Amino acid sequence: MRDRLSGPVIRDIRLGMGLSEPEFALLFGVTIRTVQLWESGVVEPSLLTSMVIRAQVDRHRGIAPPSRAVTVARRPTSSPRLAARTVRKRRSASA
């Protein structure tokens, strides 16, 4: 099993990918402060986060093909139920 990433390693990864702290934070869905805490060694990322960072590095280097495990899940902008409810509200408001 792989270990958690240390602060200097995270910093090297970020710089190697050519990303600023805000860009790195956005890529992994964390705050800039979290990236700063990781890089200073105050906080270590979880094992799962470390694995995701490693996978993204491999993807960035072209070692691993894109996979679903690396992509960030996004909420759908609208669900069919929500859309139907919105249509009903609009119809009742115009009547």
Biotite code that builds the C-alpha atoms (Angstrom):
import biotite.structure as struc

atoms = struc.array([
    struc.Atom([0.000, 0.000, 0.000], chain_id="A", res_id=1, res_name="MET", atom_name="CA", element="C"),
    struc.Atom([1.236, 3.484, -0.719], chain_id="A", res_id=2, res_name="ARG", atom_name="CA", element="C"),
    struc.Atom([1.872, 6.073, 1.959], chain_id="A", res_id=3, res_name="ASP", atom_name="CA", element="C"),
    struc.Atom([0.602, 9.590, 2.327], chain_id="A", res_id=4, res_name="ARG", atom_name="CA", element="C"),
    struc.Atom([2.449, 12.312, 0.457], chain_id="A", res_id=5, res_name="LEU", atom_name="CA", element="C"),
    struc.Atom([4.761, 14.599, 2.440], chain_id="A", res_id=6, res_name="SER", atom_name="CA", element="C"),
    struc.Atom([4.870, 18.396, 2.161], chain_id="A", res_id=7, res_name="GLY", atom_name="CA", element="C"),
    struc.Atom([8.029, 18.696, 0.029], chain_id="A", res_id=8, res_name="PRO", atom_name="CA", element="C"),
    struc.Atom([6.759, 15.983, -2.325], chain_id="A", res_id=9, res_name="VAL", atom_name="CA", element="C"),
    struc.Atom([3.432, 17.803, -2.804], chain_id="A", res_id=10, res_name="ILE", atom_name="CA", element="C"),
    struc.Atom([5.259, 21.053, -3.513], chain_id="A", res_id=11, res_name="ARG", atom_name="CA", element="C"),
    struc.Atom([7.517, 19.298, -6.049], chain_id="A", res_id=12, res_name="ASP", atom_name="CA", element="C"),
    struc.Atom([4.465, 17.739, -7.698], chain_id="A", res_id=13, res_name="ILE", atom_name="CA", element="C"),
    struc.Atom([2.677, 21.086, -7.932], chain_id="A", res_id=14, res_name="ARG", atom_name="CA", element="C"),
    struc.Atom([5.714, 22.863, -9.353], chain_id="A", res_id=15, res_name="LEU", atom_name="CA", element="C"),
    struc.Atom([6.435, 19.956, -11.704], chain_id="A", res_id=16, res_name="GLY", atom_name="CA", element="C"),
    struc.Atom([2.920, 20.256, -13.100], chain_id="A", res_id=17, res_name="MET", atom_name="CA", element="C"),
    struc.Atom([3.465, 24.003, -13.532], chain_id="A", res_id=18, res_name="GLY", atom_name="CA", element="C"),
    struc.Atom([0.532, 24.935, -11.281], chain_id="A", res_id=19, res_name="LEU", atom_name="CA", element="C"),
    struc.Atom([0.120, 27.769, -8.826], chain_id="A", res_id=20, res_name="SER", atom_name="CA", element="C"),
    struc.Atom([-1.317, 27.076, -5.370], chain_id="A", res_id=21, res_name="GLU", atom_name="CA", element="C"),
    struc.Atom([-4.815, 28.264, -6.419], chain_id="A", res_id=22, res_name="PRO", atom_name="CA", element="C"),
    struc.Atom([-4.748, 26.105, -9.567], chain_id="A", res_id=23, res_name="GLU", atom_name="CA", element="C"),
    struc.Atom([-3.582, 23.050, -7.609], chain_id="A", res_id=24, res_name="PHE", atom_name="CA", element="C"),
    struc.Atom([-6.274, 23.641, -4.991], chain_id="A", res_id=25, res_name="ALA", atom_name="CA", element="C"),
    struc.Atom([-8.957, 23.920, -7.669], chain_id="A", res_id=26, res_name="LEU", atom_name="CA", element="C"),
    struc.Atom([-7.777, 20.743, -9.383], chain_id="A", res_id=27, res_name="LEU", atom_name="CA", element="C"),
    struc.Atom([-8.171, 18.714, -6.179], chain_id="A", res_id=28, res_name="PHE", atom_name="CA", element="C"),
    struc.Atom([-11.190, 20.487, -4.724], chain_id="A", res_id=29, res_name="GLY", atom_name="CA", element="C"),
    struc.Atom([-9.486, 21.913, -1.657], chain_id="A", res_id=30, res_name="VAL", atom_name="CA", element="C"),
    struc.Atom([-8.765, 25.417, -0.415], chain_id="A", res_id=31, res_name="THR", atom_name="CA", element="C"),
    struc.Atom([-5.538, 27.295, -1.060], chain_id="A", res_id=32, res_name="ILE", atom_name="CA", element="C"),
    struc.Atom([-4.923, 27.199, 2.687], chain_id="A", res_id=33, res_name="ARG", atom_name="CA", element="C"),
    struc.Atom([-5.117, 23.395, 2.617], chain_id="A", res_id=34, res_name="THR", atom_name="CA", element="C"),
    struc.Atom([-2.439, 23.279, -0.102], chain_id="A", res_id=35, res_name="VAL", atom_name="CA", element="C"),
    struc.Atom([-0.291, 25.619, 1.996], chain_id="A", res_id=36, res_name="GLN", atom_name="CA", element="C"),
    struc.Atom([-0.742, 23.416, 5.076], chain_id="A", res_id=37, res_name="LEU", atom_name="CA", element="C"),
    struc.Atom([0.141, 20.303, 3.062], chain_id="A", res_id=38, res_name="TRP", atom_name="CA", element="C"),
    struc.Atom([3.273, 21.882, 1.608], chain_id="A", res_id=39, res_name="GLU", atom_name="CA", element="C"),
    struc.Atom([4.463, 23.212, 4.967], chain_id="A", res_id=40, res_name="SER", atom_name="CA", element="C"),
    struc.Atom([4.032, 19.769, 6.519], chain_id="A", res_id=41, res_name="GLY", atom_name="CA", element="C"),
    struc.Atom([1.529, 20.937, 9.139], chain_id="A", res_id=42, res_name="VAL", atom_name="CA", element="C"),
    struc.Atom([-1.155, 18.642, 7.682], chain_id="A", res_id=43, res_name="VAL", atom_name="CA", element="C"),
    struc.Atom([-0.830, 15.552, 5.516], chain_id="A", res_id=44, res_name="GLU", atom_name="CA", element="C"),
    struc.Atom([-3.419, 14.734, 2.875], chain_id="A", res_id=45, res_name="PRO", atom_name="CA", element="C"),
    struc.Atom([-5.488, 11.622, 3.521], chain_id="A", res_id=46, res_name="SER", atom_name="CA", element="C"),
    struc.Atom([-4.399, 8.358, 1.976], chain_id="A", res_id=47, res_name="LEU", atom_name="CA", element="C"),
    struc.Atom([-7.216, 8.622, -0.571], chain_id="A", res_id=48, res_name="LEU", atom_name="CA", element="C"),
    struc.Atom([-6.250, 12.189, -1.516], chain_id="A", res_id=49, res_name="THR", atom_name="CA", element="C"),
    struc.Atom([-2.609, 11.117, -1.852], chain_id="A", res_id=50, res_name="SER", atom_name="CA", element="C"),
    struc.Atom([-3.689, 8.348, -4.213], chain_id="A", res_id=51, res_name="MET", atom_name="CA", element="C"),
    struc.Atom([-5.753, 10.780, -6.301], chain_id="A", res_id=52, res_name="VAL", atom_name="CA", element="C"),
    struc.Atom([-2.826, 13.218, -6.496], chain_id="A", res_id=53, res_name="ILE", atom_name="CA", element="C"),
    struc.Atom([-0.510, 10.402, -7.640], chain_id="A", res_id=54, res_name="ARG", atom_name="CA", element="C"),
    struc.Atom([-3.047, 9.314, -10.265], chain_id="A", res_id=55, res_name="ALA", atom_name="CA", element="C"),
    struc.Atom([-3.344, 12.876, -11.548], chain_id="A", res_id=56, res_name="GLN", atom_name="CA", element="C"),
    struc.Atom([0.451, 13.140, -11.760], chain_id="A", res_id=57, res_name="VAL", atom_name="CA", element="C"),
    struc.Atom([0.580, 9.908, -13.781], chain_id="A", res_id=58, res_name="ASP", atom_name="CA", element="C"),
    struc.Atom([-2.177, 11.229, -16.025], chain_id="A", res_id=59, res_name="ARG", atom_name="CA", element="C"),
    struc.Atom([-0.337, 14.540, -16.434], chain_id="A", res_id=60, res_name="HIS", atom_name="CA", element="C"),
    struc.Atom([2.844, 12.707, -17.441], chain_id="A", res_id=61, res_name="ARG", atom_name="CA", element="C"),
    struc.Atom([0.906, 10.554, -19.876], chain_id="A", res_id=62, res_name="GLY", atom_name="CA", element="C"),
    struc.Atom([1.629, 7.342, -17.967], chain_id="A", res_id=63, res_name="ILE", atom_name="CA", element="C"),
    struc.Atom([-1.941, 6.422, -17.125], chain_id="A", res_id=64, res_name="ALA", atom_name="CA", element="C"),
    struc.Atom([-4.976, 6.817, -19.376], chain_id="A", res_id=65, res_name="PRO", atom_name="CA", element="C"),
    struc.Atom([-7.775, 9.047, -18.080], chain_id="A", res_id=66, res_name="PRO", atom_name="CA", element="C"),
    struc.Atom([-10.012, 7.135, -15.722], chain_id="A", res_id=67, res_name="SER", atom_name="CA", element="C"),
    struc.Atom([-13.241, 7.777, -13.913], chain_id="A", res_id=68, res_name="ARG", atom_name="CA", element="C"),
    struc.Atom([-11.530, 7.445, -10.539], chain_id="A", res_id=69, res_name="ALA", atom_name="CA", element="C"),
    struc.Atom([-9.514, 10.593, -11.199], chain_id="A", res_id=70, res_name="VAL", atom_name="CA", element="C"),
    struc.Atom([-12.253, 12.816, -12.536], chain_id="A", res_id=71, res_name="THR", atom_name="CA", element="C"),
    struc.Atom([-14.153, 14.948, -10.092], chain_id="A", res_id=72, res_name="VAL", atom_name="CA", element="C"),
    struc.Atom([-17.829, 14.110, -9.797], chain_id="A", res_id=73, res_name="ALA", atom_name="CA", element="C"),
    struc.Atom([-20.072, 16.983, -10.778], chain_id="A", res_id=74, res_name="ARG", atom_name="CA", element="C"),
    struc.Atom([-23.645, 17.521, -9.819], chain_id="A", res_id=75, res_name="ARG", atom_name="CA", element="C"),
    struc.Atom([-26.031, 17.690, -12.729], chain_id="A", res_id=76, res_name="PRO", atom_name="CA", element="C"),
    struc.Atom([-27.229, 21.218, -13.348], chain_id="A", res_id=77, res_name="THR", atom_name="CA", element="C"),
    struc.Atom([-30.778, 20.012, -13.499], chain_id="A", res_id=78, res_name="SER", atom_name="CA", element="C"),
    struc.Atom([-32.478, 16.752, -12.759], chain_id="A", res_id=79, res_name="SER", atom_name="CA", element="C"),
    struc.Atom([-35.622, 15.614, -14.601], chain_id="A", res_id=80, res_name="PRO", atom_name="CA", element="C"),
    struc.Atom([-37.629, 15.869, -11.369], chain_id="A", res_id=81, res_name="ARG", atom_name="CA", element="C"),
    struc.Atom([-36.427, 19.396, -10.709], chain_id="A", res_id=82, res_name="LEU", atom_name="CA", element="C"),
    struc.Atom([-37.095, 20.431, -14.302], chain_id="A", res_id=83, res_name="ALA", atom_name="CA", element="C"),
    struc.Atom([-40.666, 19.054, -14.156], chain_id="A", res_id=84, res_name="ALA", atom_name="CA", element="C"),
    struc.Atom([-41.297, 20.857, -10.859], chain_id="A", res_id=85, res_name="ARG", atom_name="CA", element="C"),
    struc.Atom([-40.002, 24.128, -12.341], chain_id="A", res_id=86, res_name="THR", atom_name="CA", element="C"),
    struc.Atom([-42.277, 23.772, -15.390], chain_id="A", res_id=87, res_name="VAL", atom_name="CA", element="C"),
    struc.Atom([-45.310, 23.149, -13.153], chain_id="A", res_id=88, res_name="ARG", atom_name="CA", element="C"),
    struc.Atom([-44.496, 26.226, -11.068], chain_id="A", res_id=89, res_name="LYS", atom_name="CA", element="C"),
    struc.Atom([-44.137, 28.384, -14.183], chain_id="A", res_id=90, res_name="ARG", atom_name="CA", element="C"),
    struc.Atom([-47.449, 27.120, -15.600], chain_id="A", res_id=91, res_name="ARG", atom_name="CA", element="C"),
    struc.Atom([-49.336, 27.737, -12.338], chain_id="A", res_id=92, res_name="SER", atom_name="CA", element="C"),
    struc.Atom([-47.820, 31.212, -11.984], chain_id="A", res_id=93, res_name="ALA", atom_name="CA", element="C"),
    struc.Atom([-48.852, 32.247, -15.498], chain_id="A", res_id=94, res_name="SER", atom_name="CA", element="C"),
    struc.Atom([-52.405, 30.937, -15.108], chain_id="A", res_id=95, res_name="ALA", atom_name="CA", element="C"),
])
